[in-house]
Amino acid sequence: MNLNSKSDSYASAGVDITAGYKAVELMKKHIAKTAIPGASTDIGGFGGMFELDLTGMSKPVLVSGTDGVGTKLKIAFLMDKHDTVGIDCVAMCVNDIICSGAKPLFFLDYIACGKNYPEKIADIVKGVCDGLVQAGAALIGGETAEMPGFYPEDEYDLAGYCTGIIDKDKIIDHSKMQPGDIIIALPSSGVHSNGFSLVRKVFDVENADLRAPVAELGGKSLGETLLTPTKIYVKPVLNLMKEVTVKGISHITGGGFYENIPRSIPEGLGAYINKASIRVLPIFDLLAKTGGISERDMFNTYNMGVGMSLVVAAQDADRALEILKANGEDAYIIGEIRKSESRIEIC
């Protein structure tokens, strides 16, 4: 901690720079857990550094992604629980990167808050680091900005940025996709980090008892269910790619099935989804029932229990399922690729 840096004048305006130093000290033990070869996790410099190992790569390509957690943070504020939203932030970035087949390497976070409570900031970063351990990537830098008068004292925003790498010849670009290929679902852990403006409206979360057990949710509370961290799919997908040709990957985020699945499918082909095969999670049934939301809108907003979809050749489907299940994913088939001008059909 820098004991010589202190400004009473800045503190009188609502910014305590010493709180920032304390937050960094508290988060260092979490950051250390994310160390991987090539990473510099010595936080405090002006730029994060990463030494690339290009062994075995003929045409290395960097793949980057950035995202935030959105209004799911409002649930964290109401529950006063801040140690999991960092996982969401990481997941939203690394799950996008893996859609091209790239391995995430390093991550930087940005936290903007009304008041820097060091313990709270450290909790947020703990979640970021937990997510990065799941993804096999390193936290090499970040920024905490105390912005009094811009954010309420007890609120904050959280965003992240991640870079990964892949050999150009191995990029998943759907060029090999053809009719008859199989679509595999990787289950989600819940709502993940999209559609929370509608969630908050339907459940009136500011006035609801978020800690009360809910029968439709198996006795779990609404707050606990909604804060379930976004699942990170990096390691199972990377392990699958070592043994099976993956022709397309979609991260099911905002826009649900209708927007995201077609993004990994070329023109002239479409996804046929067997609706009866989808293992819809109870939170989505409760959301639709409480809000009177149509089935079409649910599939166009939420993941409905499918956090990621993969496309493989029909002859590789059984092997792909076997590998994914060996890596902890209860994967299952939800449809196939067909020759179609309709990019997606859910029937």
N, C-alpha and C positions, 0 to 999 in steps of 0.2 A: 504494500500500500504506500502511495506517495504522501508522506506526512507534511511535505513542504507546500503542496498545492492546495490552497484553501482560499475561497473568496467570500467574505461576509456580504459584500454588495450583491454578488450573484445569488447567494442564498436568500437574501431579502426579496429577490424577485421570484423565488420559488424553485431555484435550481441548486441542488446540493451536490457538488462535484465529488465530495468525499464519499457520498452514498454510492456513486458509480464505482469508485475504487473498491469499496467493500463488496459490491455485487460481483466484481471480477474475481476477487479473492475467493468468494464462496463458490463460484462456478468452476474454478480451475480443476477441482477433483472430478467433476463430471466430464469436462472436456478431455481430460487425460484418458478416459475410457474409450474415446473414439479414435485414438492414435492408430494409424495404419502406415505401412512403409511408404515413404515419400512425403508424408504430411509433417508440417511444422505446426504443432499445437501450442507454441509459446505465445499465448495471447497477449497483446499489448502493443504490437507494432502497428505501422500504418497500412500494411497490406498483408493478407494471408498468402503463404507460400506453399507450393506443392511441387515436388520433383517427380517428373513423369518417367516411368519405366516403360519404354516402348519395345521391350524384348518380344519378338515373335510377331510384331505388327508391321505390315508392309506399307499401309496407308492409314495411319491413325487419324480418327476424326473425333473432335470434341463435341459433346452434346450437352446443352445447358437447359435448365428449366427454372422458373421462378413462380412462386405462388404464396398465398397467405392462408389463414384459417377462416376468414370471413366472420359472419355474425354468430358462429358457434361460440365465439369468445364470450358472448353475452351469457351463455349458460355457465361458463367457467366463472364469470363474475358473480352470478347469482348463487352458485354453489360454493364460492370461495375455494375453488380447487384449480390449481394452475400447473400441476406437474405432468399433465398429459397432452395439453394443447400443442406442445412442442413436437410431439410425435406426429400429430396431424400435419403440422407445417412441413416436416421432413417428408412425410408420405405423399403429400400433394406434389412435391417436386420430384422425388426419386421414382414414384410410380409412373410419372410422365416420361422420364428419361428411359426407363426400362422398355417402354413401348417400341423404341427403335433398336432394342437389344443392347444398349450401352450400359456399362458398369459404372455406377456412381462412384466418384472419387472424393470430392470435397464439397463442403457446404459452408455458407455464411448466413447468419441470421440478422434480423433487424427488429428491434423492440422499441416502440415509441410509447411513452407513458406520461400520465399527468403528474405523477410523483414517483420517484425511484425508491421503492421499498426493497432493499437489497435481498432479503430473504425471498420475496415474491419473484424477483428477477431470476434469482438462482434456481427457483422451482421451475420456471419456464424453460430455462436453459437445460436443466436436468432432463426435461421431456425431450428437448431437441436432441440431446446426447443419447438418450435411450433409443430414439428413432434411428439415429445414425449407426448405433451398434447393430440394430436389426438390418440396416441396409449395407453395412460394411464400408461406410464412408467416414470421413474425418471432418470435424468442425475446426476450421483453420482461421476463423475470424468472425467478426460481427460488430454490431453497433447498438448501443442503448442510448436513446435520446429522451431526455426529460423535458417535457413540453407543457409547463403549467399554463392554464388558460386555454389550451388547445384541446387537451383531453381532460376529462374529469379525473380527480386525484386517484380514484380506485380503478381506473380503466386503462387499457393499453391496446395496442395493435401489434400483430406479429406477422412477419413475412420472412421468406427465405429464398436462397438462391443456391443451385447445385450444378456442378459440372461433372460429366461422366465421359467415358471414352469407349470407342469401338473401332475395330478394323473396318475400313470402308466396304470391303467385300462381304462383310457379315451383317451389314445394316438390314434390318427387317423393313422392307419397303412394299410389301404386298404384291410384288411383281410375279411371284410364283403361284399366286392363289388361283384356284380354278373351281368350277362346279363340282360338287361332291365332297369338298373339304369339310371338315368337322369343326364346329364351334364348341369350345370348352369353357365352362364357367369356373372362376375362382371365387369362392364365397366371400362376401364382405363381413365386416364385424358389426355393422350397423349403418346408421345414416352417413357415416364418414364425415365429410366437411363441406357438403353442398346442400342447398335448399333450405338453409336454416332461417331465412327470412319468413318463409311459409311455415316452417315448423313452429317458430316463435308466435306467429299469428294464430295458428290453429289451436295450440295448447295454451295461449295467453300466459306465457311463461313468467312474466313479471308479477302475475297475480296468483300463479299456481303453487301448490305445495310440491316442490320438485323432489322432496326427500321421502314422500309417502310411498309405500309399496303399491304397485299396480298389478292387479291380477292378470291382465292381458299380457303383461311383460314378465310373467313367471315370478312375480313377487318383487322384482327389482323396481327401484324408483325410476320415475321419468327422467330426473336429472342424471342419475347414474347411467341410464341407457343412452341418453343423448350425448353424454360426454365420452362414451366408449371411443377410444382412439381409432383413427383410420388405419386399416391393415396395410402393412408394407409387404410387397410381393417380390422384391428384388432377388433375394437368394433362391427361392424356388424356381423362378423363371430363368435365372442364369444357369442353374443346374440342369434344367430341362433343355436349354439350348445346346448344351454340351453333347446331348445324345439324340435329339430330335430336331428336325427342321421346323421352326416356327414361322408361319407365313404371314401372320398379322397379330397385333396385340392392341386392345383398346382398354384404356383406363376409364371406367364408368364414373364420371364426375357430373358436374352441372350439365343438364341437358339429357341426363339419363341414357337409356338405350337408343332412343331415336337420333340423338345428336352424335354420340360417341362411337357406337359400333360401326356406322358407315365410314368413319374417318380412317379405318384401317382396311377398307375394301375398295378395289379399283372400279372404275366406271364399267358398266355392263354386267356387273355381278351384284348380288344382294344377299343379305343375311336373312335366312328363314329361322325364326326363333319359336320353339315349341313352348308356348306359355305355360302349359301344364307341368313342364319339367322344372320350372324355376322354383327354387326353395325360398319363398318370400318370408322375410323375417317378421316377427310379431309387431315390431315398431311401425312397419309400413302399413299393416292392416289397421292398427289403431289410428294412425295418422289419417288414412283415407276415410275411415268411418267417422272420426271426430270432425274432420274438416269437410266432409261431403265431397271429397276430391275424386274426380273420375279416374277410371283405370288408365285411360290414355294419358292424362296429365301426370299420374304417378310414374308411369314408365318414361315420361318425357322430362321428369324432374329428378328422380331418385334412382339409386342403383338397385333397389328392390331386393337386395340380398346377393347381388353379383357385383363384386368390386372390380373385376377385370375379366376380359374374355380373350381367349387365344384361338387361333385358327391353325390347324395341322391337317396333313393329308389323312384320308380315311384309314389307310393302312398303318398310320402311326398313332391313331387315337388311343388304343388300349395301352400301348407303351407309354404314351404321354401321361395318361391318367395314373399309371403305376408309379412313374417317376415323381409326379406332383404329390401323390399321397405319401410317398416315402420321404418327401420334404415337408410334410405337415399340412398339405393342402387337401381338403376334402373335395377335390375337383370332380366335375360331372359334365356330361354333354347336354347342351341346351339347343342345338340346332345345326344347320349346315349352310354352306354357300351354294347359291343357285344362280343360274343365268337369269338376270332380271333387271329391268329398268327401275324397279322399286328398290331403293337402297336397303330397306329393312321391312320385314313383315313379322308381326308378333301375333301368332294364331294359336 
